[in-house]
Amino acid sequence: MKSSKKPAKRLLLLLIILALLVSGFFLLPKHVQRYFYWNYADVHDFEKFPHLAVKNNEADIFQFAHSGQNQHFSVPAKFSGDAPIPFETFLEDHSTLAFLVAVDDSIIYENYFAGYNQDNIIPSFSVSKAFVSALTGIAIDEGYIYSTNQSITFFLNELKPSFDDITIEDLLNMRSGIRFNEGYNTPFADMAKYYYGTDLLDYIKYLSIEDPPDKKYNYISVNTLLLSQIIERATGTKLNVYLEKKIWRPLGMESDATWSIDSEESQTIKAFCCINAVARDFLKFGRLYLNHGNWDGNQVVPENWVKRSTSIINDSRDSQNYPYTYQWRVLENGSFFAKGILGQYIFVYPEKNLVFVRMGKSYGGIDWAQLFLEISDQIGSD
């Protein structure tokens, strides 16, 4: 008869090893635990992180005109290859959740995929940076901030004196010279710590300088976080409340939104990302900028701010070689767009009075800005 002692010992050893691994996991920093538990950012992140509310005005919701029939689009040959496919199939095959197109005040195309509809909340990720830019312009117009030439340490006195030469303008243009690793593929990069971390205001105390300000472009999300803290401290208003008062309610947004925070304890808004809203409300923000910051006679964002934000003002260019100004990508033809890490887009084409919104699970291997330009030539061709 065989002894059962050996299997029992092996099981005990495995249990001990498992217990050590589990206990070791909980000794890791909180942001590393979150990174391994939640892994790479996805469209469900708005449900994972705590958040603050951005309330709409249910009594005053702006409604786009919509005929109920979508404009017909053909997939441009450079995107479809040798085998043309229906536009909707193309969108679905390339990880799209929502795709909307508006001309002036009319939606001419609106479609949802993967079980989504117009009522689903979708995270915008770095599209949120464009909202922070708008709020910066509003705060300057209201006199809370003197100008974009102010030193950031005027508001952020926890930063070292070496930060004195960095201006708000430098943050807006991603030319601050701050040392920061924007990588997402390791839990030990700065971006992972800021995205998954639980005390953002503690982290910024340890920032350091890599280059003199305004010497070169370097896209780092901490710039937008610092902008948001400047807005909050200058206005004395929490960022979600300022967004609600100055943009969300004046634009007659369809739905309440949320803005993710680092933790219930710290309550710091992750301003570099994480406004979570329905697709039509991102379309409305695009319409606001299409109309130079004016919303049906109400100048919500200063016109001169919109003009500067959507102009090429320096040699800043992103990883796809798109010019970058005030948290927007700007093209030579006058169009401009905000972009998020999973292929979220608000794309505005003033020459043709067009606004595109695309929300997705990923980029799906597509340069959507180029697709918008290509299909814009089809508008009105039916």
C-alpha positions as CSV (number, residue, x, y, z in Angstrom):
1,M,0.0,0.0,0.0
2,K,1.4,3.4,-1.1
3,S,1.9,6.1,1.5
4,S,-0.2,9.3,1.1
5,K,2.4,11.4,3.0
6,K,4.3,12.6,-0.1
7,P,1.3,14.1,-1.9
8,A,0.2,15.7,1.3
9,K,3.6,17.2,1.8
10,R,3.6,18.5,-1.8
11,L,0.2,20.1,-1.3
12,L,1.3,21.7,1.9
13,L,4.4,23.1,0.2
14,L,2.3,24.5,-2.6
15,L,-0.1,26.1,-0.1
16,I,2.9,27.7,1.7
17,I,4.3,29.1,-1.5
18,L,0.9,30.4,-2.6
19,A,0.5,32.1,0.8
20,L,3.9,33.7,0.5
21,L,3.1,35.0,-3.0
22,V,-0.3,36.4,-1.8
23,S,1.2,38.1,1.2
24,G,4.1,39.5,-0.9
25,F,1.5,40.9,-3.4
26,F,-0.1,42.9,-0.6
27,L,3.2,44.3,0.4
28,L,3.7,45.9,-3.0
29,P,2.8,49.6,-3.4
30,K,-0.9,50.1,-4.0
31,H,-0.4,51.3,-7.6
32,V,1.6,48.2,-8.5
33,Q,-1.2,46.0,-7.0
34,R,-3.8,47.9,-9.1
35,Y,-1.6,47.5,-12.2
36,F,-1.4,43.7,-11.9
37,Y,-5.0,43.3,-10.8
38,W,-6.6,45.6,-13.4
39,N,-3.8,45.4,-16.0
40,Y,-3.8,47.7,-19.1
41,A,-6.4,50.5,-19.3
42,D,-9.7,49.4,-20.9
43,V,-13.2,50.7,-21.5
44,H,-14.4,49.5,-18.1
45,D,-11.9,51.6,-16.1
46,F,-14.6,54.2,-15.2
47,E,-16.2,51.4,-13.2
48,K,-13.0,50.4,-11.4
49,F,-11.8,53.8,-10.1
50,P,-13.7,56.0,-7.6
51,H,-15.0,59.2,-9.2
52,L,-16.7,62.5,-8.6
53,A,-19.9,63.6,-10.3
54,V,-20.4,66.1,-13.1
55,K,-24.1,66.9,-13.2
56,N,-26.1,68.1,-16.2
57,N,-29.2,70.2,-16.2
58,E,-32.0,67.9,-16.9
59,A,-34.4,70.8,-17.6
60,D,-32.2,72.2,-20.4
61,I,-30.7,69.5,-22.7
62,F,-29.5,70.5,-26.1
63,Q,-30.8,68.3,-28.9
64,F,-29.0,67.8,-32.2
65,A,-31.3,67.5,-35.2
66,H,-31.3,64.0,-36.6
67,S,-33.2,62.8,-39.6
68,G,-33.1,59.2,-38.3
69,Q,-31.2,58.1,-41.4
70,N,-27.4,57.9,-41.5
71,Q,-25.3,59.4,-44.2
72,H,-23.9,56.6,-46.3
73,F,-20.1,56.3,-46.1
74,S,-17.7,54.2,-48.1
75,V,-14.5,52.9,-46.6
76,P,-11.7,54.8,-48.4
77,A,-9.5,52.5,-50.5
78,K,-6.4,53.2,-48.4
79,F,-8.1,51.7,-45.4
80,S,-10.1,48.8,-47.0
81,G,-7.3,47.5,-49.3
82,D,-8.3,45.3,-52.2
83,A,-11.6,44.1,-50.8
84,P,-14.1,46.8,-50.2
85,I,-16.3,46.2,-47.1
86,P,-19.4,48.0,-45.7
87,F,-18.5,51.0,-43.5
88,E,-20.3,49.5,-40.5
89,T,-18.4,46.3,-40.8
90,F,-15.2,48.2,-41.0
91,L,-16.0,50.1,-37.8
92,E,-17.0,47.0,-35.9
93,D,-13.9,45.0,-37.2
94,H,-11.7,47.8,-35.9
95,S,-12.8,47.9,-32.3
96,T,-15.3,50.8,-32.5
97,L,-17.9,51.4,-29.8
98,A,-19.5,54.6,-31.1
99,F,-19.1,56.7,-34.2
100,L,-20.8,60.0,-34.7
101,V,-20.7,62.8,-37.3
102,A,-22.3,66.2,-37.0
103,V,-22.7,69.0,-39.6
104,D,-23.5,72.3,-37.9
105,D,-26.3,71.3,-35.5
106,S,-27.3,68.1,-37.2
107,I,-26.2,64.5,-36.6
108,I,-25.8,62.9,-40.0
109,Y,-24.3,59.6,-38.7
110,E,-24.6,57.9,-35.4
111,N,-23.9,54.2,-34.8
112,Y,-22.9,52.0,-31.9
113,F,-21.3,48.6,-31.8
114,A,-20.5,45.7,-29.4
115,G,-23.8,46.1,-27.6
116,Y,-23.3,49.8,-26.8
117,N,-25.9,52.5,-27.4
118,Q,-26.4,56.3,-26.9
119,D,-26.9,55.9,-23.2
120,N,-23.7,54.0,-22.4
121,I,-21.0,55.9,-20.5
122,I,-17.6,55.6,-22.2
123,P,-14.2,56.7,-20.8
124,S,-12.5,59.4,-22.8
125,F,-8.9,58.9,-21.5
126,S,-6.7,61.7,-22.8
127,V,-9.5,63.5,-24.6
128,S,-10.0,64.9,-21.1
129,K,-6.9,67.0,-21.6
130,A,-8.8,69.3,-24.1
131,F,-11.4,70.0,-21.4
132,V,-8.7,70.9,-18.9
133,S,-7.3,73.3,-21.6
134,A,-10.7,74.9,-22.0
135,L,-11.1,75.3,-18.2
136,T,-7.6,77.0,-18.1
137,G,-8.8,79.5,-20.7
138,I,-12.0,80.2,-18.7
139,A,-10.1,80.7,-15.5
140,I,-7.7,83.2,-17.2
141,D,-10.7,85.0,-18.7
142,E,-12.4,85.2,-15.3
143,G,-9.2,86.7,-13.7
144,Y,-8.3,83.8,-11.5
145,I,-5.1,83.2,-13.4
146,Y,-3.1,86.3,-14.6
147,S,-1.9,84.7,-17.9
148,T,-0.2,81.7,-19.4
149,N,3.1,83.3,-18.7
150,Q,2.8,82.9,-15.0
151,S,5.2,80.6,-13.2
152,I,3.6,77.4,-12.1
153,T,5.2,77.7,-8.6
154,F,3.0,80.7,-8.0
155,F,0.2,78.2,-7.4
156,L,2.2,75.0,-6.7
157,N,4.5,76.0,-3.9
158,E,5.3,72.4,-3.0
159,L,7.4,72.2,-6.1
160,K,11.2,72.9,-5.9
161,P,12.6,76.3,-6.8
162,S,14.0,74.7,-9.9
163,F,10.5,74.7,-11.3
164,D,10.2,78.5,-11.1
165,D,11.0,79.0,-14.8
166,I,8.2,76.7,-16.0
167,T,5.1,78.6,-17.1
168,I,1.5,77.5,-17.6
169,E,2.1,77.9,-21.3
170,D,4.8,75.3,-21.1
171,L,2.4,72.8,-19.4
172,L,-0.2,73.5,-22.1
173,N,2.2,72.8,-24.9
174,M,3.9,69.8,-23.3
175,R,7.2,71.7,-23.2
176,S,7.8,71.8,-19.4
177,G,11.0,69.9,-19.3
178,I,9.8,67.9,-16.3
179,R,11.3,64.4,-16.0
180,F,8.6,61.8,-16.4
181,N,8.2,58.4,-18.0
182,E,4.9,58.2,-19.9
183,G,5.2,54.4,-20.4
184,Y,2.2,52.2,-19.7
185,N,3.9,48.8,-20.2
186,T,5.5,48.5,-16.8
187,P,4.1,49.2,-13.3
188,F,7.3,51.0,-12.4
189,A,7.0,53.8,-15.0
190,D,5.7,57.2,-13.8
191,M,2.6,57.0,-15.8
192,A,1.5,53.7,-14.3
193,K,2.1,55.2,-10.8
194,Y,0.0,58.2,-11.6
195,Y,-2.8,56.3,-13.4
196,Y,-3.1,53.6,-10.8
197,G,-1.8,55.4,-7.7
198,T,-3.8,56.6,-4.7
199,D,-2.1,59.9,-3.7
200,L,-1.2,62.1,-6.7
201,L,-0.5,65.2,-4.7
202,D,2.1,63.3,-2.8
203,Y,3.8,62.1,-6.0
204,I,4.2,65.6,-7.5
205,K,6.4,66.7,-4.6
206,Y,9.1,64.5,-5.9
207,L,9.1,65.6,-9.5
208,S,12.4,66.8,-11.0
209,I,13.6,68.7,-14.1
210,E,15.1,67.0,-17.1
211,D,15.4,69.9,-19.6
212,P,15.0,73.7,-19.6
213,P,11.4,74.6,-20.3
214,D,10.1,75.4,-23.8
215,K,13.1,73.8,-25.5
216,K,11.4,70.6,-26.8
217,Y,8.1,68.8,-26.9
218,N,7.6,65.8,-24.6
219,Y,4.1,64.5,-24.1
220,I,3.7,63.7,-20.4
221,S,0.4,63.5,-18.6
222,V,1.8,65.1,-15.4
223,N,1.7,68.5,-17.2
224,T,-2.1,68.3,-17.4
225,L,-2.3,67.1,-13.7
226,L,-0.4,70.2,-12.7
227,L,-2.7,72.4,-14.9
228,S,-5.7,71.0,-13.1
229,Q,-4.2,71.8,-9.7
230,I,-3.5,75.3,-10.8
231,I,-7.1,75.7,-11.8
232,E,-8.4,74.3,-8.6
233,R,-6.2,76.5,-6.4
234,A,-6.7,79.6,-8.4
235,T,-10.5,79.3,-8.5
236,G,-11.0,77.7,-5.1
237,T,-13.3,75.2,-6.9
238,K,-13.0,71.4,-7.4
239,L,-12.3,70.6,-11.0
240,N,-15.4,68.5,-11.6
241,V,-17.6,71.3,-10.2
242,Y,-15.8,73.9,-12.4
243,L,-16.4,71.7,-15.4
244,E,-20.1,71.3,-14.4
245,K,-20.7,75.0,-14.0
246,K,-18.6,76.3,-16.9
247,I,-19.1,73.7,-19.6
248,W,-21.4,70.7,-18.8
249,R,-24.5,72.6,-17.8
250,P,-24.1,75.5,-20.3
251,L,-23.8,73.1,-23.2
252,G,-27.0,71.2,-22.2
253,M,-25.2,67.9,-21.9
254,E,-27.3,64.7,-22.4
255,S,-26.3,63.0,-19.2
256,D,-24.4,63.3,-16.0
257,A,-20.7,62.4,-16.3
258,T,-18.0,61.3,-13.9
259,W,-14.4,62.2,-13.5
260,S,-12.2,59.5,-12.0
261,I,-10.1,60.2,-8.9
262,D,-7.0,58.6,-7.4
263,S,-8.7,57.3,-4.2
264,E,-11.6,58.0,-1.8
265,E,-9.1,59.2,0.7
266,S,-7.1,61.7,-1.4
267,Q,-9.9,62.8,-3.8
268,T,-7.5,64.1,-6.4
269,I,-9.0,64.2,-9.9
270,K,-7.0,62.3,-12.6
271,A,-7.3,65.3,-14.9
272,F,-4.9,63.9,-17.5
273,C,-7.6,61.4,-18.4
274,C,-10.9,59.9,-17.2
275,I,-13.9,62.1,-18.0
276,N,-16.5,59.4,-18.5
277,A,-19.6,60.4,-20.5
278,V,-22.0,59.4,-23.3
279,A,-20.7,59.9,-26.9
280,R,-23.1,62.7,-27.8
281,D,-21.7,64.9,-25.0
282,F,-18.2,64.7,-26.5
283,L,-19.8,65.7,-29.8
284,K,-21.3,68.8,-28.1
285,F,-17.8,69.8,-26.8
286,G,-16.6,69.5,-30.4
287,R,-19.5,71.7,-31.6
288,L,-18.5,74.3,-29.0
289,Y,-15.0,74.5,-30.5
290,L,-16.4,74.4,-34.0
291,N,-18.3,77.6,-33.0
292,H,-15.2,79.3,-31.6
293,G,-16.2,78.7,-28.0
294,N,-19.7,80.2,-28.4
295,W,-22.8,78.2,-27.5
296,D,-26.0,79.6,-29.0
297,G,-24.9,83.2,-28.1
298,N,-23.2,82.4,-24.8
299,Q,-19.4,82.7,-25.0
300,V,-18.5,79.7,-22.9
301,V,-14.8,79.5,-23.8
302,P,-13.0,82.8,-24.8
303,E,-12.8,83.1,-28.6
304,N,-9.2,84.1,-28.5
305,W,-8.4,81.0,-26.4
306,V,-10.0,78.7,-28.9
307,K,-8.2,80.4,-31.8
308,R,-4.8,80.1,-30.1
309,S,-5.6,76.5,-29.0
310,T,-6.3,75.5,-32.6
311,S,-3.3,77.2,-34.2
312,I,0.2,75.9,-34.9
313,I,2.3,78.0,-32.6
314,N,5.6,76.1,-32.2
315,D,7.5,73.0,-33.4
316,S,5.7,70.6,-31.0
317,R,4.7,67.4,-32.8
318,D,3.3,64.2,-31.3
319,S,4.4,60.6,-32.0
320,Q,2.4,60.6,-35.3
321,N,3.9,64.0,-36.3
322,Y,0.8,66.0,-35.7
323,P,1.4,69.5,-34.4
324,Y,0.4,70.0,-30.7
325,T,-1.0,73.1,-29.1
326,Y,-2.7,73.6,-25.8
327,Q,-3.6,69.9,-25.4
328,W,-5.0,69.6,-28.9
329,R,-3.5,68.2,-32.1
330,V,-3.7,70.8,-34.9
331,L,-3.5,70.2,-38.7
332,E,-2.3,72.5,-41.4
333,N,-5.7,72.6,-43.0
334,G,-7.3,74.1,-39.8
335,S,-8.8,70.9,-38.5
336,F,-7.9,69.8,-34.9
337,F,-8.6,67.0,-32.6
338,A,-8.3,65.6,-29.1
339,K,-7.2,61.9,-28.7
340,G,-7.4,59.2,-26.1
341,I,-5.2,56.1,-25.6
342,L,-7.9,53.6,-26.8
343,G,-8.7,55.5,-29.9
344,Q,-11.1,58.1,-28.5
345,Y,-11.4,61.1,-30.7
346,I,-13.1,64.5,-31.0
347,F,-12.2,65.7,-34.4
348,V,-13.3,69.2,-35.6
349,Y,-13.0,70.3,-39.3
350,P,-14.1,74.0,-39.3
351,E,-13.8,74.4,-43.1
352,K,-16.6,71.9,-43.6
353,N,-18.5,72.6,-40.3
354,L,-17.9,69.0,-39.3
355,V,-17.4,67.3,-35.9
356,F,-16.5,63.6,-35.6
357,V,-16.5,61.5,-32.5
358,R,-15.1,58.0,-32.4
359,M,-15.0,55.9,-29.2
360,G,-13.3,52.5,-29.1
361,K,-11.9,49.6,-27.3
362,S,-8.6,50.2,-29.1
363,Y,-7.2,52.0,-32.1
364,G,-7.8,48.9,-34.2
365,G,-4.7,49.7,-36.2
366,I,-6.3,52.8,-37.8
367,D,-5.1,56.4,-37.9
368,W,-8.6,57.8,-37.3
369,A,-7.7,61.4,-38.0
370,Q,-6.8,60.5,-41.5
371,L,-10.0,58.5,-41.9
372,F,-12.0,61.5,-40.8
373,L,-10.3,63.6,-43.4
374,E,-10.9,61.0,-46.1
375,I,-14.6,60.5,-45.5
376,S,-15.3,64.2,-45.0
377,D,-15.1,64.4,-48.8
378,Q,-18.2,62.1,-48.9
379,I,-20.4,64.4,-46.8
380,G,-23.4,65.7,-48.8
381,S,-22.6,63.3,-51.7
382,D,-25.8,61.3,-51.3
